Amino acid sequence: MIPYDKLDKIPYGGDYNPEQWPEETWQEDMRLFRLAGIDIVTLNVFSWAALQPDETTYDFSKLDKIMELVKENGLKVCMATSTGAHPAWMAKKYPDILRVDFDGRKRKFGGRHNSCPNSPTYHKYAPRLAKKLAERYRDHDNIVAWHISNEFGGECYCENCEKEFRVWLKKKYGTIETLNRAWNTSFWGHTFYEWDEIVVPDMRSEHFDVDRTMFQGISLDYRRFMSDSILACYQMEYDAIKEILPDAAITTNLMGFYKPLDYFKWAKQMDFVSWDNYPANEDSYAKIAMAHDLMRGIGGGAPFALMEQTPSVTNWLPYNALKRPGVMRLWSYQAMAHGADTVMFFQMRRSIGACEKYHGAVIDHAGTEHTRVFREISVLGGELEQIGKRTMGMRTKSDVALIMDWDNWWAIEYSAGPSVELKYLNEFGRYYEALRKMNYNVDIISPEDDLTPYRVVIAPVFYMVKGDCDEKIRSFVKKGGSFVTTFFSGIVQENDLVMPGGYPGSLRDILGIWVEEQDALPKDQYNHFTYKGKTYPAELLCDLLHPETARQIDEDGYHEDFYQGFPVLTKNELGEGSAYYVATASNEAFYKEFLKDVCEEKGVLPVMELPEGVEATSRENDQERIVFLLNHNDTETEIDLPYPCQDLLTNEILAAGKLVLTPKDVRLLQSSLN
């Protein structure tokens, strides 16, 4: 977990790269950090080339100076291992470290994350550097955490990866016969007789393009293998540090809904979860919140570290709009509201060259405190000093969970059909965003997680049902829970082989329906249905289903086409609970109405009833509950406060009744649980 014993307040700071600047600049940085309330820096993120100029030499002299400087100035350190970009000499001498891309091209030195995850050279030198850093700085008590590499990602299709893929497959399947059955290789004459006949699935073999493959089972397993391979690289460095510092708190910065890596697996190997929050300009506040809740979810509900966000502007979007006044503060508190126990930035001082020179920073190119961004940073720094440890370690209590699964994500989007418009996160997001905009606390969990803490569990497009997951759901419903799933669910097992006997496969008795066909609607074409007297669009996919033990709860089925009258919404009573099936995709108004009904039936209430654009979520411990009230609107908004409480930011005692929120306003409302 986050090393709370080494912290006296919410850590506030971020990535600092003094090696990019002359030493006379460093002292000025320290002055500015004090003004802004900065108390932690992440050091040494991309210094491998400087630390190891050749095969046998390690030079820590500059890092030693930096470590002395930050300690003298009372700064805590998150120490990175520098392995996110290997040195040029290493690529020249050992080309096995260079990746091969999806088109089969061997990369040259350049960029970052260009190291093959199955390179013997990388496996040798990356953990060696991590160990040397741990040995050198083991007695520095201001190091509160260790940060391995940086934003692990990318994939490789080289010969080393191909050979290791075969090893991975042997461990998984045992025999070539078992593998042939799992991949259904009798299709298109793909039967394998020797392990070395298996090749990597890329544009030279199984793929039409990046997202479309002729053999889903092969491509799906390669995705799993590559996620595991990159995780093994993290694990090597983790083990090297732990050998020297058994009590070190170790993490690596994740990237929210990052498709190539199964973060549920990754989080199990991390002492605490940390991540980098860089939403797109057009993202809704609910979509931003969804990524925070995922990070909390992969960590089993524990608080996480916000390792990076921009103070002002990104540099890689087509249009890099500034964060408007108040948004940096608002989004920082939103991260805290959903489980963050740090507020950190990339970067401390704006670089003068290369691709991130226009990425925002605490200290801009002007180099002074006289900027709008610096003033906002300083205000937030003062507030976090005032809050201290008050919110740290608090958890979010939720009666609603959404099941998210990387295998489902990969498999659905590798599928040849039913629609190129079917995107897993889009459908997942429809349910999450409707709940969040109504201010329900939501946990995001994996199919492996325990369902018993929840009253409502939702699994959008639950295409792949693995292991005993159906039995967990069946037990959950029988004991009184409400389960919701959708079209294109219960179709395949873990190898992406269709479960015979009719959709939705092993979920059929739980849902009490049989799905005969699925109609794919082109973009901007709709059917319609009626629920509680209101008509809603049916889009993307329309299941043609037959109730067995379930009953129809929409009013008259689909309105148009040859399947007019077929049910759209069904509810099946099973034991003490209920299972719902939503046979199509629709709009936000429908999801809000439907999910509110499902939640209210189980006595699940939102954190607060609030006007549109005002978010409320809560964290609590045994003594108190804090509701984070966030006005994402650009206008003044009046709300009804349902109970008296204290605002932690102003120490004001607020009575129940009308409360006016200014644009981008934040309130932390404390109430006792005793």
Number of C-alpha atoms within 10 A of each C-alpha: 16 23 14 14 7 13 15 12 19 26 27 24 29 28 23 22 21 18 16 11 12 8 13 8 11 17 13 12 18 18 12 20 24 15 17 23 20 26 21 26 25 26 24 24 21 21 20 20 18 18 20 19 15 14 10 6 9 15 13 15 11 14 17 12 12 19 20 12 15 19 16 10 14 14 21 25 26 24 23 25 28 24 28 22 20 26 20 16 15 21 19 13 11 14 18 21 26 26 28 22 17 19 14 14 11 15 16 15 19 13 10 16 20 23 27 26 28 25 20 13 19 21 18 11 17 23 23 16 21 26 22 17 20 22 15 12 15 14 10 14 11 19 22 20 22 23 24 28 24 20 14 22 20 18 24 26 23 22 16 18 24 19 16 15 24 18 14 18 18 15 10 12 14 12 13 16 14 13 21 16 14 17 21 20 17 11 9 9 8 13 18 15 11 10 16 11 9 17 18 21 22 20 15 12 13 17 19 12 12 11 13 17 22 17 22 25 22 22 23 21 23 22 22 18 19 24 23 18 22 22 20 17 21 23 17 18 25 25 15 21 28 16 14 17 16 10 12 19 21 26 28 25 19 24 20 20 16 12 16 18 25 22 25 21 16 21 20 13 17 18 20 21 30 29 22 21 22 14 17 16 15 7 9 15 19 20 19 19 20 23 22 26 28 24 32 26 28 24 24 18 19 20 28 27 26 28 29 24 24 24 26 24 20 23 15 12 11 8 10 15 13 15 18 12 14 16 18 22 20 20 22 20 22 24 22 26 28 28 28 30 27 26 26 27 26 22 25 26 22 21 20 13 9 7 11 14 15 18 20 26 26 30 24 23 14 9 15 13 19 11 14 10 21 22 15 19 24 20 14 22 24 15 14 21 17 15 15 15 17 15 22 23 18 23 20 22 18 23 20 22 23 24 21 24 21 21 21 22 21 22 23 23 19 22 19 15 12 15 17 16 15 18 14 21 14 12 16 20 16 18 18 26 23 22 22 22 22 24 21 26 24 27 26 26 26 20 21 14 14 12 21 17 14 17 24 30 27 23 22 26 25 27 28 26 24 18 12 12 16 18 13 17 22 23 18 27 26 18 16 18 25 28 26 22 22 23 26 25 24 24 22 23 17 18 21 27 16 16 16 11 10 16 22 28 22 24 23 19 17 26 27 22 23 22 19 12 12 16 15 19 17 13 11 7 11 17 19 18 25 20 17 10 9 12 13 19 18 22 20 23 23 25 23 21 23 17 17 13 17 23 18 18 18 19 17 16 19 24 17 13 8 8 15 15 15 21 24 28 24 23 24 25 19 23 15 12 20 24 28 24 25 22 24 25 21 21 13 16 11 18 19 19 14 16 18 18 13 19 19 11 13 15 11 19 18 21 19 20 17 19 15 12 19 24 28 26 24 26 24 20 16 9 9 15 21 25 21 23 24 24 24 23 17 12 13 12 20 15 15 14 17 12 10 14 20 18 19 17 14 11 12 11 13 15 13 12 11 12 13 12 19 15 17 23 21 23 20 24 21 21 17 13 10 6
